[in-house]
Amino acid sequence: MTIIFYLVLVLLGGAFLFILIRERQYVQRIKKTIDGEDIELQVIRTPTREYESLIESNNKIIGFFSELDKKVNYKLAIIIGVALLLFLLSELNILSLDLNTGALIITLILVAVIVLPDMIRKLLIKSKTKIMMDDMPYFIDLVAVCVQAGMTVESALKYVAEHFGNINPDLAKTLDRVVRRAEVKGLESALKELYYTLPTLEIKMFCTALQQSVFFGTSVYEQLMDLSKDIRDLQLLSTEEKVGNLSAKMSVPLILLVMFPIVVLIAAPGLLRILSNV
């Protein structure tokens, strides 16, 4: 029965891989179908894929997990390689494994290879995005200084994006893409695309401030400086919120590591006396 159970798990894993291949082929067909549509409609349909691709191209680790998640052949190669390694170790008597243990290990590796790459990729991209948004006020300050010095908004964005790579290469590459898009389709279209491509609060505030300046002719320098201050205030509030929640989170380990041992220390002598009398 145990062998049948693990065999069923392996078959379910193979069925899952087959469904995954079919779904990816379907997505590829849909992409080919909408290639001729307007870029803004494509961005609205896939709002996060653009900047994820930029981050993956800048980071080899994220790129590795992304490729591992996309390529089903790599997953199958890992599973087959681990199975062959376990077989060789068992044949050479280096590692003693029975059939049930080997099937369990292969099943766990199958689940890990299918699930973990995408989870790790998303966690790394989320961490990179958080770092980008933390550095966003510095980028806005530099753009405001360039505008105050007499540059246009487009030239200021281009100049700062070219020299911001030492601080945050991911943010620099993202904004450089906006500059290139603005040269082709205009600043308004580029900001609208960025608004949907990187849907974070800081980016939305940045795009809205620049769009208001373009539409209504308000002072770009004052808008950007106020925006930078507001973003820093939001980051400070977020940090204060995390600090405020720390006391509630610390209550669980305090109860487990302090209260229970104290109860045991207090109650143990009395229980020992009762047991000795009995």
N, C-alpha and C positions, 0 to 999 in steps of 0.2 A: 504493500500500500504506500509506503514511503517513497519508493522509486516512482510509482505512478504519480504521486503528488508533485515531485520535483520535475518529472517529465511534462506534466501539465503546465507547470510554471514556465518551463523553457519554451513550450509551444506557444503560450500566451505572449512571451517576450518576442518570439519570432513574428507572431501576428501583429503585435504592436509596431515592430520595425516595418513590416509590410504596409500597414496603414500610414505610417509616417512618410514612407516613400511616395505613396499615392497622394497624400495631402501636399507634399512639396511639389510634386509634378503639377498638381492642380493650381497651386499658387503661381508657379512659373507661367502656366498658360494664361492666367488672369493678368499677370504683369505684361506679357506680350500683347494682350488684347488692348490694354489701356496705354500703351506706349505713345500713341498719337494724341492723347488728351492733354489738357492744360496742366502745367506743373503744379499749380495751386490746388487743383482737385486731387492730384496724386499725393500731395503733402498732407491734405486733410484726411485722406484715407489711411496713410501710413505716417502718422505724425512724429514718431520717434526714431524711425529707421535711419533717417539721414544723419543725425548727429551721432547715433550709435556707430555707424560706419566710420565716421571721422575718428571717434575715440578708439575703435578697434585698429585702425590703421596707424595710430600713434603708439599703441601699447602692444607689444608682442605677446604678452601673456593672455590678454583679452582676445587678441586675434587667434591665438592657438585654441582657446576654448570655443570660440565662435566657429572655427573650421571643424573642430571635433563634433560640435553640435549639428553642423550642416551635413557633414560627410558620413553617411551611413556605413560606407566601406571601412572607414577608420574604426568605427565602433565594432563592426564584425571582426576586423583584424585584431583588435585588442582582446576580444572575447576568445577568439580561436588561439591567440598567442598564450593567453593565461591558461587555457585548457591544455595545450600542448606542454607548457611548463610544468603544470601539476602532474601530467602523465609521466613526463621524464623523471621528475623528482620521486614519484612513486615507484617507477621501474628501477631506479638506481638505489632504492631503499634509503634515500636521504630524508624523505618525508613520508611518514606512514599515514595514508589516507584510505578510508574505505569509500565505497560508492556513494553512500548517503552524504558523507562530509564533502566529497568532491562536487557532488551535484549542488549542495547548498552553497559552496563557495562560488561556483560558476553562476548560480542564480543571483547571488548578491552582487557579483561583478556586473552581470547583465543589467540589473536595475540601476546600479551606480553609473554605468557608462551611458545609459539612456537619460537619466534624470539630472545627474550632477553637473555636466558641462553647461547647460543652459542656466541652472541656478547660480553657478559660480560666475558666469558671464554677466548676469543681471546684477549680482552683488558688486562686482568690480565696476561696472558702468555706473551704478548708483553712487558708489564712492567717488568716482571720477567727476560725476556731475556735481556732487556736493562741494568738491574742491573748486570746481569751476565757478560755482555760484559764490563761494567765499571770496574768490579773487575778483569778482565782477565789480565791486566798488572801486578798486584801483584802476581798472580799465576805464570806467566812466570818468574818474577824476582826470586821467591822462587825456581823454577825448575832450573834456571840458577845457583843459588848459590849452590844448591845440586850437580849439575854436576861439578861445579868448585871444590867442596870439594872432588871429587873422585867417586861419584856415577855414575852408568850407567843411561841412559835416562829412561829405564823402572822403575828402582828402585826409581829414583828421582820423576817421575810422581806418583808412588804409595805412596811414603812417603808424598809428598805435598798434594795429594788428601785425605789422611787419616786425615791430620791435618788442612785442609782448611775449614772444616765445620763451624767453629766459625765465619769465615768471610762471606762465601756465601755457604750455604748447597746445593743449587741447582747446582752450578758449581762443587762443590766437588763430588757430586753424579754422575754428568755427566762424569767427568774425571775418577772417580773410575770405572765406567762401561767400559771406554776405556782401563784402565789397565787390567781389568779382561778379556776383549776381546783379548788384546795383549798376555796374558798368554796362551790363547788357540790357536789363529790363527796367532800370530805374530804382531809386532808393525806396520808394513806396512799396513796390512789389517785393523787393528783397527783404524789407522789414516784415511784411506780411508773411512771407515764407518762413522767416526765422521765428515768428510768433507761433506758428503751428509746428515747426520742426522741433523746437526745444521748449516744450510747454512747462516752464518753471515760472514762478512768480517774479523773480528778478528780471528774466528776459522779457516777460510780458510788460513789466513796468518800463523797461528800457525802450522797447519798441513803441509803446504808447507815447512816451515822452518825446521821442524823435518825430513820430507821426504828427503829434500836435504842433510841434515846432514847424514842420513842413506845411501843414494845412493852414494854421492860424498865424504864423509869423511871430510866435513868441520867442523870447530870448532863450537860445539854446544853452548858453552857459549857465544861466540861473536854473533852468530846468534840470540840467544834468547834475549840478551841485546839490540841489534839493533831492534829486533821486538817489544820489550816492549816500546822502545822509539818511534818507528813509530806509535804504537797504541795510545800512549798518545798524540802524535802530531795530529792524526786524531780526537781524542776526543776533543782536544782543538780547532781545526778548526771547528768542528761541533758546539761547544759552541759559538764561534765567529760568525758563520753564523746565529745562532738563535738570538744573540744579535743584529746583523745587520738588521735582518728582523723585529725586535721589533718596530723600528720607523715606518715602513710601516703599521704594524698591529695597531699601536696606532693612526694612522691618522683617522680611521673610528670612534672610540669613540670621538676623539677630534672634528670632524666635527659635529657629532650628539649632543654632550653635550656642546660644546663651541660655534661653529660658528652659529648654528641655534638660540640659545637663544640671542646671541649678535644682530643678524639681527632683531629678534623680538623686543628687547629693543630699537633699533635705529628706527625701522619703526613704532612702536606702537604709539608714541605721534603724529606723522603726520597723521596717519590713524584716530586717535581719533578726531583730529581737523577737518578733512574732514567730518567725520560722524556727528559731532556736528553741522557743518554748513549746512549739508544736512537736 
